[in-house]
Amino acid sequence: MEVGVGEGPKLRFAWLWWTIGWALVIFTINDSLERNVPNFAHLFSSDKVLHFSGYFALASWFGGVTRKRRYPLVGVCLIALGGALEIGQLLMNNGREGEWLDFAANTLGVCIGLAVAYAGLGMWPVWVERLLGAQK
C-alpha cells in the first residue's frame, strides 16, 4: 500500500474504478439525451430527485477515485456536464425538455456528493478493496 502526502492509500484496482466511473458518465449522457424518459423515473415523486441522486452518485463515485485536491475540478466538470446535457435537450427537440431546475438539482447533487466525499466517504474504494483483501 503506497501512501502519498495527505492523499491516502493507492488503489490497487484504480483502473476498474475509473472504467466504471466513465461508464456511469456515458450512461448519464445517453439517458439524458434519449428520446423517451427512463421507465424508472415514475418511481420518484419528482424528476428533480432523480437528477439530484444521479449527480450525487457521480460526484461520490469520482470523489472516491480522485485525489482530494482535484475535487474542485471534478465538481466543475460534472456541473458543466449537467448544464451541457440540459442545453442538449433543448437543442435536440426530441421530446425532452431542458430545465434550469434540473440543472439546479444536478448542481446540488454534485455539491453535496463532493461535500460527503470531503467528509470521509471519499475513502469508499479503499474500504471496498480492504473488504476484498486487496488493501492492507
Secondary structure, DSSP 8 states (H G I E B T S, - for coil): --EETTTEE--TTHHHHHHHHHHHHHHHHHHHHSSS--GGGGGSS-HHHHHHHHHHHHHHHHHHHS-GGGHHHHHHHHHHHHHHHHHHHHHH-SS----HHHHHHHHHHHHHHHHHHHTTGGGHHHHHHHHTTS--
